[in-house]
Amino acid sequence: MGQGYSIDIEFLRPSFGHRSFVGIDVPMAYRDLTVRAGTLLQYEQAPLTLYEAVTQEELGAVVTNRFSGMVGVSLDVNRVTFGLLVPTALNWGTERPTDFGADGFGMADIGATARLIVVKTPHDFINVGIRGGLILPTGRPESYIGEGQLRANAGLVAATNLGPVTLASDLGLMTREVLSTSEDFTAANEVSWGNGVRFRLPAATRTALNGQLLARAGLQDFLRGGAENALELIGGAEFYPTRRTTIGVGVGRGLTEGYGTTDFRILSNLIVEIPPPDEPPPQYVQDIPLPPPEKPIPPPVIVEDPPVEFGEELAVQVKDRIYIRDMLEFHVDTADLKEESIPTLKAVAKIINENPYIANLTIEGHASQEGDFGHNYRLAESRARAIWELMLIEGVASERINYRGLGEIKPIKGEVGQEDLDEEALQANRRVEFHIVRQFDGVDELPDYPETQYLPWNGEIVPVVTPPKPVIEDPEGGRKVDEFGIPIEDDLDIGAPPEDEGDTGGDP
């Protein structure tokens, strides 16, 4: 025991950040003062093997088996995330016990990190950040578990969210004192580069698939092969039993013979995210009690909307709403409408196009409480936009219609964030509503809309339907008048011009 070198061969050092990968940091953060706690357990087969320098003949595994356990915490403070990682490792079964082997258990080097989000876009569409940290020499020496020297690292991280797909990249530099071995291997400064992809399956599955490609290369023999250059591929899945809990599993295998790459790797991790409690609403205390009313206050009169009745109509207008008979159907976890819902939306467009008093209508997209708040908001907004696009194609003037997504914040079943609802309640919350937010009345001048309009997403020109203005019969003269009672000129009999009577022969 204790015959090896003071080299840390571990390839995976997780950050336990918001939506991070096992081996890749991600420039994303949650609410200010959110705390996360996580653990990573993994078995690694042959992460360090000895080869003959000239013939590259394998001489035996220096570290045949390794079990490592890591615990860590992270804290979000505005755009900065601080992290601490405490790793341990157990090596056993070395095939080189007399010269290089170092079986045994010990603590590895503790790491402290910080990451700053430099560029942050809405919905985390494209984020860019910088990271840095120190790795303290707390590990067991000469055991391939830790190093007897302080190490520093810095890097650039980036990520993009494309609907259910997240792409991430982490490019870094590790600095250390040079450590030469008796073999053809020198531990020195090195570059690391990790790339990851995550695909979130439909929200009802609470599952995502991910893949990572991790690489590192020593600067002394940069990309020349040998033990200083390592490459490993890892794939796995994540499960979300609750909104703030992530359970991950994965397997990996080295693609090169660099130090730290494995013949086989299996891992599992757990992350629990704890946001700060919501601030309680302000409490107002009345110092002086109000005198009792002289007369009892009558109960308020509640006027309920009449029930919506459908005949053969697919959509009907009742006061300031347009109601649809059948729920709109989309392909799972997308904004792609199913064909059977197109007639319903054409019926809504027909109501708007035939009613000149509808000045402006808002399409509201809503989602169920499954999945992440941000994902539900983006899904609801994209579905509302898809309907808005179809309304424009059907000839509704663009100034008469708009859209917005409300995600899961206005459920009609259950409460915001409630996840223990049955499928019927969740389905009721996945809906689209049509609200008439402004209507003309009898004193308003009804506008004239353009004959055509551009579709903003492709520039195509489509015709615009102008609703027919109302025509009213004049009760006195039977003539047609407009909504202001002014006779329409087409119906006025202005008569023929007077005939020229000619010269009467009289005096001028």
C-alpha positions as CSV (number, residue, x, y, z in Angstrom):
1,M,0.0,0.0,0.0
2,G,1.1,3.5,-0.6
3,Q,3.6,2.6,-3.4
4,G,2.0,4.6,-6.2
5,Y,2.4,8.2,-7.3
6,S,0.7,11.2,-5.8
7,I,-1.5,11.7,-8.9
8,D,-5.3,12.2,-9.0
9,I,-6.6,10.0,-11.9
10,E,-10.3,10.8,-11.4
11,F,-11.9,11.9,-14.7
12,L,-15.3,13.0,-13.3
13,R,-15.6,15.9,-10.8
14,P,-19.3,17.0,-10.7
15,S,-20.3,20.6,-9.9
16,F,-23.9,19.8,-8.7
17,G,-25.1,23.1,-10.3
18,H,-28.6,23.8,-11.7
19,R,-29.2,21.5,-14.7
20,S,-25.5,20.6,-14.9
21,F,-24.3,17.3,-16.3
22,V,-22.2,14.8,-14.3
23,G,-19.0,15.9,-15.8
24,I,-19.9,19.3,-17.4
25,D,-20.7,22.6,-15.7
26,V,-23.6,24.6,-17.1
27,P,-24.1,28.4,-16.9
28,M,-27.6,28.3,-15.4
29,A,-28.9,29.3,-11.9
30,Y,-32.2,29.2,-10.1
31,R,-33.7,31.6,-7.7
32,D,-31.3,33.6,-5.5
33,L,-30.0,31.7,-2.4
34,T,-31.1,28.3,-3.8
35,V,-29.0,25.5,-2.2
36,R,-28.3,22.1,-3.8
37,A,-26.9,19.0,-2.2
38,G,-25.7,16.0,-4.3
39,T,-23.8,12.8,-4.3
40,L,-22.1,10.7,-7.0
41,L,-21.3,7.0,-6.7
42,Q,-19.4,5.1,-9.3
43,Y,-17.5,2.0,-10.1
44,E,-14.5,2.2,-12.5
45,Q,-12.7,-0.8,-14.1
46,A,-9.0,-0.3,-14.9
47,P,-8.8,3.5,-14.8
48,L,-5.0,3.2,-14.8
49,T,-3.1,0.6,-16.8
50,L,0.7,0.2,-17.4
51,Y,1.9,-0.2,-21.0
52,E,5.4,-0.8,-22.4
53,A,6.6,2.5,-23.8
54,V,7.9,1.2,-27.2
55,T,5.7,-1.8,-28.0
56,Q,2.6,-0.5,-26.2
57,E,2.1,-4.0,-24.8
58,E,-0.2,-4.0,-21.8
59,L,1.8,-4.9,-18.6
60,G,-1.1,-4.9,-16.2
61,A,-3.7,-2.7,-14.4
62,V,-2.1,-0.5,-11.8
63,V,-5.6,0.4,-10.5
64,T,-7.8,-2.6,-11.4
65,N,-11.0,-1.6,-9.5
66,R,-12.1,1.7,-8.0
67,F,-15.2,2.7,-6.1
68,S,-15.5,6.4,-5.6
69,G,-18.1,8.4,-3.6
70,M,-18.5,12.2,-3.8
71,V,-20.7,14.6,-1.9
72,G,-21.1,18.2,-2.7
73,V,-23.1,21.4,-2.3
74,S,-23.7,24.5,-4.4
75,L,-25.3,27.9,-3.7
76,D,-26.8,30.4,-6.2
77,V,-26.2,34.1,-5.4
78,N,-27.7,36.1,-8.2
79,R,-25.6,35.1,-11.3
80,V,-22.8,33.4,-9.3
81,T,-22.8,29.8,-8.1
82,F,-20.4,28.6,-5.4
83,G,-19.6,24.9,-5.0
84,L,-17.8,22.6,-2.7
85,L,-16.9,18.9,-3.5
86,V,-15.6,16.3,-1.1
87,P,-14.5,13.0,-2.8
88,T,-13.3,9.6,-1.5
89,A,-12.0,6.6,-3.3
90,L,-11.3,2.9,-2.7
91,N,-8.8,1.0,-5.0
92,W,-8.4,-2.8,-5.0
93,G,-7.1,-5.7,-7.0
94,T,-4.0,-4.2,-8.5
95,E,-2.0,-6.3,-10.9
96,R,1.3,-4.5,-10.1
97,P,1.4,-4.8,-6.3
98,T,5.2,-4.7,-5.9
99,D,6.1,-1.6,-8.0
100,F,3.2,0.7,-8.9
101,G,0.1,-0.6,-7.1
102,A,-1.6,1.5,-4.4
103,D,-4.7,-0.4,-3.1
104,G,-6.6,1.1,-0.2
105,F,-9.2,3.7,0.8
106,G,-8.7,7.4,1.4
107,M,-10.1,10.9,1.0
108,A,-9.4,12.6,-2.3
109,D,-8.6,16.3,-2.9
110,I,-11.4,18.7,-1.9
111,G,-12.5,21.2,-4.5
112,A,-13.9,24.7,-4.2
113,T,-15.5,26.4,-7.3
114,A,-17.2,29.5,-8.4
115,R,-19.0,30.2,-11.7
116,L,-20.4,33.5,-13.1
117,I,-23.0,33.8,-15.8
118,V,-21.7,36.5,-18.1
119,V,-24.4,36.3,-20.8
120,K,-27.9,35.3,-19.9
121,T,-30.8,35.4,-22.4
122,P,-34.6,34.9,-21.8
123,H,-35.6,31.3,-21.0
124,D,-31.8,30.5,-20.9
125,F,-31.8,30.2,-24.7
126,I,-28.1,30.9,-24.9
127,N,-26.0,31.4,-21.7
128,V,-22.3,31.9,-21.4
129,G,-20.2,31.9,-18.2
130,I,-16.7,31.7,-16.7
131,R,-15.7,29.4,-13.9
132,G,-12.7,28.9,-11.6
133,G,-11.6,27.0,-8.6
134,L,-9.0,25.5,-6.4
135,I,-8.3,21.8,-5.6
136,L,-6.8,21.5,-2.2
137,P,-4.1,18.8,-1.4
138,T,-6.2,16.9,1.1
139,G,-6.1,13.5,-0.5
140,R,-4.1,10.4,0.5
141,P,-0.6,10.7,-1.0
142,E,0.9,8.1,-3.4
143,S,-2.4,6.4,-4.0
144,Y,-3.7,7.8,-7.3
145,I,-6.5,9.4,-5.2
146,G,-5.0,12.9,-4.6
147,E,-2.0,15.1,-5.2
148,G,0.3,16.7,-2.7
149,Q,0.1,20.1,-4.3
150,L,-2.4,22.9,-4.8
151,R,-4.1,22.9,-8.2
152,A,-6.1,25.7,-9.9
153,N,-8.5,25.5,-12.7
154,A,-10.4,28.0,-14.9
155,G,-12.7,27.7,-17.8
156,L,-15.4,28.9,-20.2
157,V,-18.9,27.3,-20.1
158,A,-21.8,27.7,-22.5
159,A,-25.2,26.2,-23.0
160,T,-28.3,26.5,-25.1
161,N,-31.9,25.3,-24.7
162,L,-33.7,24.3,-27.9
163,G,-37.1,23.2,-26.7
164,P,-36.6,19.8,-25.1
165,V,-32.9,19.7,-26.1
166,T,-30.0,21.2,-24.0
167,L,-26.5,21.5,-25.4
168,A,-23.5,22.3,-23.2
169,S,-19.8,22.8,-23.6
170,D,-17.1,23.3,-20.9
171,L,-13.5,24.2,-21.9
172,G,-11.0,24.5,-19.1
173,L,-7.4,24.6,-18.0
174,M,-5.9,22.8,-15.0
175,T,-2.5,24.1,-13.6
176,R,-0.3,21.9,-11.4
177,E,3.4,21.4,-10.6
178,V,5.1,19.0,-13.0
179,L,5.3,15.5,-11.7
180,S,7.5,13.1,-13.8
181,T,7.2,9.3,-13.4
182,S,9.7,6.6,-14.2
183,E,7.5,5.6,-17.1
184,D,6.6,7.5,-20.3
185,F,4.1,9.8,-18.4
186,T,4.4,13.3,-17.0
187,A,1.6,14.9,-15.0
188,A,1.6,18.6,-15.8
189,N,-0.7,21.5,-16.9
190,E,-3.6,20.2,-19.0
191,V,-6.6,21.3,-21.1
192,S,-10.0,19.7,-20.6
193,W,-13.0,19.9,-22.9
194,G,-16.4,18.4,-22.2
195,N,-19.5,18.4,-24.4
196,G,-22.9,17.2,-23.5
197,V,-26.5,16.8,-24.9
198,R,-29.7,16.3,-22.9
199,F,-33.1,15.4,-24.5
200,R,-36.1,15.7,-22.3
201,L,-38.8,13.2,-23.0
202,P,-42.5,14.2,-22.7
203,A,-43.3,15.8,-19.3
204,A,-45.5,12.9,-18.3
205,T,-42.5,10.5,-18.3
206,R,-40.4,12.8,-16.0
207,T,-37.3,11.5,-17.8
208,A,-34.4,12.8,-19.9
209,L,-31.6,11.1,-21.8
210,N,-28.1,12.5,-21.9
211,G,-24.7,11.9,-23.4
212,Q,-21.2,13.3,-22.7
213,L,-17.9,13.3,-24.4
214,L,-15.0,14.2,-22.0
215,A,-11.5,14.9,-23.1
216,R,-8.3,16.1,-21.5
217,A,-4.8,16.6,-22.9
218,G,-1.5,17.5,-21.3
219,L,0.2,20.6,-22.6
220,Q,3.6,19.0,-22.8
221,D,2.6,16.3,-25.3
222,F,-0.6,18.0,-26.5
223,L,-2.6,15.7,-28.7
224,R,0.3,13.4,-29.4
225,G,-1.3,10.3,-27.8
226,G,0.0,8.6,-24.7
227,A,-1.2,8.6,-21.2
228,E,-1.5,12.4,-21.0
229,N,-4.3,12.4,-23.5
230,A,-7.6,10.9,-22.5
231,L,-11.1,10.6,-24.1
232,E,-14.2,8.9,-22.6
233,L,-17.8,8.6,-23.7
234,I,-20.6,8.5,-21.1
235,G,-24.4,8.0,-21.7
236,G,-27.2,7.8,-19.3
237,A,-30.7,8.9,-18.1
238,E,-32.1,11.3,-15.6
239,F,-35.4,10.9,-13.6
240,Y,-37.3,13.6,-11.9
241,P,-39.5,12.2,-9.2
242,T,-40.3,15.7,-7.9
243,R,-39.7,19.2,-9.4
244,R,-36.5,19.7,-7.3
245,T,-35.1,16.1,-7.3
246,T,-32.9,14.5,-10.0
247,I,-31.8,10.9,-10.0
248,G,-29.2,9.9,-12.7
249,V,-27.7,6.7,-13.9
250,G,-25.1,6.2,-16.6
251,V,-22.4,4.0,-18.1
252,G,-19.1,4.9,-19.8
253,R,-16.0,3.6,-21.6
254,G,-12.7,5.1,-22.5
255,L,-12.0,5.7,-26.2
256,T,-8.2,6.1,-25.6
257,E,-5.6,4.7,-23.2
258,G,-5.1,7.9,-21.3
259,Y,-4.9,8.0,-17.5
260,G,-8.3,8.0,-15.9
261,T,-10.2,6.5,-18.8
262,T,-11.9,3.2,-18.0
263,D,-12.6,-0.2,-19.6
264,F,-16.0,0.2,-18.0
265,R,-17.7,2.8,-15.8
266,I,-21.1,2.7,-14.1
267,L,-22.4,5.6,-12.0
268,S,-25.4,7.0,-10.2
269,N,-26.1,10.4,-8.8
270,L,-28.7,12.3,-6.8
271,I,-29.3,16.1,-6.6
272,V,-31.8,17.8,-4.4
273,E,-32.5,21.5,-5.0
274,I,-33.8,23.6,-2.1
275,P,-35.0,27.1,-3.1
276,P,-35.5,29.7,-0.4
277,P,-39.0,30.0,1.1
278,D,-41.4,32.4,-0.4
279,E,-41.7,35.7,1.5
280,P,-45.0,35.8,3.5
281,P,-47.5,38.4,2.3
282,P,-47.5,41.6,4.3
283,Q,-49.7,41.7,7.4
284,Y,-51.8,44.8,7.9
285,V,-53.0,45.4,11.5
286,Q,-55.9,47.9,12.1
287,D,-55.0,49.9,15.1
288,I,-58.5,51.4,15.6
289,P,-61.4,49.0,15.0
290,L,-64.0,50.3,12.6
291,P,-67.5,51.0,14.0
292,P,-70.1,48.5,13.1
293,P,-72.4,49.5,10.2
294,E,-75.7,51.0,11.0
295,K,-77.5,48.7,8.6
296,P,-76.5,45.2,7.6
297,I,-74.6,45.2,4.3
298,P,-76.6,43.2,1.7
299,P,-74.6,40.3,0.2
300,P,-73.0,41.0,-3.1
301,V,-75.0,39.9,-6.2
302,I,-73.1,37.3,-8.1
303,V,-73.9,37.2,-11.8
304,E,-72.7,34.0,-13.3
305,D,-72.0,33.6,-16.9
306,P,-74.7,31.6,-18.7
307,P,-73.7,28.0,-19.5
308,V,-72.2,27.6,-22.9
309,E,-74.4,25.5,-25.2
310,F,-73.2,24.1,-28.5
311,G,-75.2,22.7,-31.3
312,E,-73.4,21.9,-34.5
313,E,-71.1,24.9,-33.9
314,L,-67.4,24.2,-33.1
315,A,-67.1,27.6,-31.5
316,V,-69.4,30.2,-30.1
317,Q,-69.0,33.7,-28.7
318,V,-70.5,34.5,-25.2
319,K,-69.9,38.1,-24.0
320,D,-66.1,38.6,-23.9
321,R,-65.0,35.0,-24.6
322,I,-65.0,32.6,-27.5
323,Y,-65.6,29.1,-26.3
324,I,-64.7,25.9,-28.3
325,R,-66.6,22.7,-28.1
326,D,-63.7,20.3,-28.4
327,M,-60.3,20.6,-26.7
328,L,-57.5,21.4,-29.0
329,E,-55.1,18.5,-29.6
330,F,-51.3,18.9,-30.0
331,H,-48.6,16.3,-30.5
332,V,-47.1,15.3,-27.2
333,D,-44.8,18.0,-25.7
334,T,-44.8,20.1,-28.9
335,A,-46.6,23.0,-30.5
336,D,-47.6,21.0,-33.5
337,L,-51.4,20.9,-34.0
338,K,-53.2,17.7,-34.9
339,E,-55.3,17.8,-38.1
340,E,-58.5,17.2,-36.2
341,S,-58.2,20.5,-34.4
342,I,-57.8,22.7,-37.5
343,P,-61.6,22.9,-38.2
344,T,-62.2,24.2,-34.6
345,L,-59.6,27.0,-35.1
346,K,-61.1,27.9,-38.5
347,A,-64.5,28.3,-36.7
348,V,-62.9,30.7,-34.2
349,A,-61.3,32.7,-37.1
350,K,-64.7,32.8,-38.8
351,I,-66.3,34.4,-35.6
352,I,-63.7,37.1,-35.5
353,N,-63.8,37.8,-39.2
354,E,-67.6,38.2,-39.1
355,N,-67.9,40.3,-36.0
356,P,-66.8,43.9,-36.6
357,Y,-67.1,44.8,-32.9
358,I,-64.2,42.5,-31.8
359,A,-61.4,45.0,-31.6
360,N,-58.7,42.8,-30.0
361,L,-58.6,39.1,-28.9
362,T,-55.9,37.4,-26.9
363,I,-55.0,33.7,-27.2
364,E,-53.9,32.3,-23.9
365,G,-51.9,29.1,-23.6
366,H,-52.0,27.1,-20.4
367,A,-50.1,24.0,-19.2
368,S,-50.5,21.4,-16.5
369,Q,-48.4,21.2,-13.4
370,E,-46.1,18.5,-14.7
371,G,-42.5,19.2,-15.4
372,D,-40.4,22.4,-15.0
373,F,-42.0,25.9,-14.7
374,G,-39.8,27.2,-17.5
375,H,-40.5,24.3,-19.8
376,N,-44.3,24.6,-19.2
377,Y,-44.2,28.3,-19.9
378,R,-42.3,27.9,-23.2
379,L,-44.6,25.1,-24.3
380,A,-47.8,27.1,-23.5
381,E,-46.5,30.2,-25.3
382,S,-45.4,28.2,-28.4
383,R,-48.8,26.6,-28.6
384,A,-50.6,30.0,-28.3
385,R,-48.3,31.3,-31.1
386,A,-49.1,28.4,-33.3
387,I,-52.8,29.3,-33.1
388,W,-52.0,33.0,-33.6
389,E,-50.1,32.1,-36.8
390,L,-53.1,30.1,-38.1
391,M,-55.5,33.0,-37.3
392,L,-53.3,35.3,-39.5
393,I,-53.3,32.7,-42.3
394,E,-57.2,32.6,-42.1
395,G,-57.3,36.3,-42.7
396,V,-57.6,37.8,-39.2
397,A,-56.0,41.3,-39.2
398,S,-52.8,41.2,-37.1
399,E,-53.9,44.3,-35.1
400,R,-57.0,42.4,-33.9
401,I,-55.2,39.4,-32.3
402,N,-52.3,38.6,-30.0
403,Y,-51.1,35.7,-27.9
404,R,-49.4,34.9,-24.6
405,G,-48.3,31.9,-22.6
406,L,-49.2,31.6,-18.9
407,G,-47.7,28.1,-18.3
408,E,-49.1,26.5,-15.2
409,I,-49.8,29.6,-13.0
410,K,-53.6,29.6,-13.6
411,P,-54.8,26.1,-13.2
412,I,-58.5,25.4,-13.2
413,K,-57.9,22.1,-11.3
414,G,-55.6,22.0,-8.2
415,E,-53.1,24.6,-7.1
416,V,-49.9,26.0,-8.7
417,G,-47.1,23.5,-8.3
418,Q,-49.4,20.7,-7.2
419,E,-48.2,17.4,-8.7
420,D,-50.4,14.8,-7.1
421,L,-53.3,15.4,-9.6
422,D,-55.0,12.7,-11.6
423,E,-54.7,12.7,-15.4
424,E,-58.2,14.1,-15.8
425,A,-57.3,17.2,-13.7
426,L,-54.0,17.6,-15.6
427,Q,-55.7,17.3,-18.9
428,A,-58.2,20.1,-17.9
429,N,-55.3,22.4,-17.2
430,R,-53.7,21.8,-20.6
431,R,-55.9,24.2,-22.5
432,V,-56.1,27.3,-24.8
433,E,-58.5,30.2,-24.1
434,F,-59.8,33.0,-26.3
435,H,-60.4,36.3,-24.5
436,I,-61.9,39.3,-26.2
437,V,-60.0,42.1,-24.4
438,R,-61.5,45.0,-26.3
439,Q,-64.8,45.5,-28.1
440,F,-66.2,48.5,-30.1
441,D,-69.5,49.9,-29.1
442,G,-72.1,52.1,-30.9
443,V,-70.1,55.4,-30.5
444,D,-66.9,54.0,-31.9
445,E,-65.9,54.4,-35.5
446,L,-65.2,51.0,-36.9
447,P,-61.8,50.8,-38.5
448,D,-60.9,49.8,-42.1
449,Y,-58.4,47.0,-42.2
450,P,-55.8,46.5,-45.0
451,E,-56.7,44.2,-47.8
452,T,-53.5,42.1,-47.3
453,Q,-50.8,41.6,-44.7
454,Y,-47.3,40.0,-44.4
455,L,-46.9,36.8,-42.4
456,P,-44.0,37.9,-40.1
457,W,-42.3,34.5,-40.0
458,N,-41.9,34.0,-43.7
459,G,-42.9,37.2,-45.5
460,E,-45.8,35.6,-47.4
461,I,-48.6,38.0,-48.3
462,V,-52.1,36.8,-47.4
463,P,-55.5,38.4,-47.8
464,V,-57.2,40.1,-44.8
465,V,-60.9,39.6,-44.1
466,T,-62.6,42.9,-43.1
467,P,-65.8,42.2,-41.2
468,P,-68.9,43.7,-42.8
469,K,-70.0,46.9,-41.1
470,P,-73.5,46.9,-39.8
471,V,-76.3,48.5,-41.9
472,I,-79.4,49.9,-40.1
473,E,-82.7,50.8,-41.6
474,D,-83.8,54.4,-40.9
475,P,-87.2,53.9,-39.1
476,E,-88.5,57.2,-40.5
477,G,-87.5,57.1,-44.1
478,G,-86.7,53.4,-44.7
479,R,-83.2,54.4,-45.9
480,K,-80.1,52.5,-45.0
481,V,-77.9,54.3,-42.5
482,D,-74.6,53.4,-40.8
483,E,-74.1,52.8,-37.0
484,F,-74.2,56.6,-36.4
485,G,-77.5,57.1,-38.2
486,I,-75.9,58.8,-41.3
487,P,-77.6,57.8,-44.6
488,I,-75.5,55.6,-46.8
489,E,-75.0,57.6,-50.1
490,D,-75.7,54.6,-52.4
491,D,-79.4,54.8,-51.2
492,L,-79.9,58.5,-51.4
493,D,-82.1,59.8,-54.3
494,I,-80.5,63.0,-55.2
495,G,-82.7,63.5,-58.3
496,A,-81.8,64.6,-61.8
497,P,-80.3,68.1,-62.6
498,P,-82.8,70.8,-63.4
499,E,-83.5,71.3,-67.1
500,D,-82.4,74.4,-68.9
501,E,-85.5,76.5,-69.6
502,G,-83.8,78.5,-72.2
503,D,-84.4,82.2,-73.2
504,T,-87.9,83.5,-72.3
505,G,-87.6,86.5,-74.5
506,G,-88.1,88.9,-71.7
507,D,-86.0,91.8,-70.7
508,P,-82.8,91.0,-69.1
